Amino acid sequence: MAITLTDQNFEEIVMKTDKPVVIDFWAEWCGPCRMVGPIIAEMAEEYKDKAVICKLDVDSNPQTAMRFKIRNIPTILFLKNGEIVDKQVGAVPKSHLVKKLEALL
């Protein structure tokens, strides 16, 4: 299961890991976000020892969404050492996201 990020736990979970981080910025009302959700959950299980896979509800955590200038959802950010190294806006097949993550491992 993907880690639930909040404005409060973001620094602790994302910035203090040496693993690549994948963050799914989503909202309950967003149809494409519901399509991406199961993919993120599968990736969290498959990569649990290699990467930190997270979800952040933009409605409940506006500070973090603003910090990363999230304007469209779903937006999936790929971070390494606390820096954004890749980004995906919109729903895409799992293979697309896996390829981006694999490039960071």
C-alpha positions, 0 to 999 in steps of 0.5 A, a space after each residue: 500500500 502506498 504511503 499517505 503523505 500530508 503537509 505535516 509528514 512530507 519532510 520526514 518521509 520524502 526528504 530523509 530517504 536515500 531511495 527514489 520517491 514517487 508521489 501521486 498528487 490526486 483528489 477524491 473527485 478526480 476520475 483519472 486519479 481513480 484510474 492511476 490509484 490502483 497502479 500506484 498501489 501495485 507499484 508500492 507493493 512491487 517496489 516496497 524495498 527499492 522505492 518510497 511510493 506515496 499518495 498526497 491528496 491535494 485538497 487536504 494538503 494544499 501547502 505541499 501541492 503549492 510547493 510543487 506547483 501542482 496545477 493538474 491532477 493526477 501529477 506524479 513526481 519522481 524524486 531522487 535525493 529530494 530533487 524532482 528528476 521526472 514528472 508525469 501529468 495525467 493518467 498513463 499505463 503502468 508500464 510508463 510509470 514503471 519505466 520512469 521509476 526503473 531509470 532511478 533505481 
